[in-house]
């Protein structure tokens, strides 16, 4: 009969974290964990988290544990998701790179994940950007021997706009939209209808029409609630009467 550790390793993808609760589900409790650490089968990452001995794990391997072992709603989001899908701006991963993770509900990431010195800066958001029941707009991101859940481009660009709070970040978001010529209009339509942010919806619809991608012509804007009243979005810009928001002047961004 195979030992518990051999059975565990068959179910444990290389490059991922193993949480204490997940180990317990496989019959490996605290005393046995200590024995495996002493025997150099396991290596502590932090309190409540372990690695296969000799394994190297990055932030995606930690995220895998959050999703698959702890059943959290956190996912790769916004420009991080676009970059890892080969869209948007390439992210030169390093200690100054900001990684954006979104959760679909209020939840706190475990301490072993937030305080571990990953090679990137983790930014976790719980924005309630979409209706709670919305499970639209996700895709799988393969990384080595495992995969994690990430926003599909249609969802990611709306997350980018949610995070765009400065003029520079707004222009950057517009430049990203300018390069997204393969978005799926039917998925965009459903996401926009489920989106809770009037600001995001108005600005996206304005940007889509201004850029003029083919997919933008298939959106049924009358089915998307955009609220009432004027909103300031871009400081020092010009006013768009149709969507009642201030937007960058056309000279401020090359794609519009």
Buried (B, 14 or more C-beta within 10 A) or exposed (E): EEEBBEBBBEEBBBBBBBBBEBBEEBEBEEEBBEEBBEEEBBBEBBEBBBBBEEBEBBBBBBBBBBBBBBEBBBBBBBBBBBBBBEBBEEBEBEEEBEBBBBBBEEBEBBEBBEEBEBEBEBBBBBBBBBEEEBEBBBBEBEBEEBBBBBBBBBBBBBBBBBBBEEBEBBBBBBBBBBBBEEBBBEBBBBBBBBBBBBBBBBBBBBBBBBBEBEBBEEBEBEEBEBEEEEBEBBEEBEEBEEBBBBBBEEEBBEBB
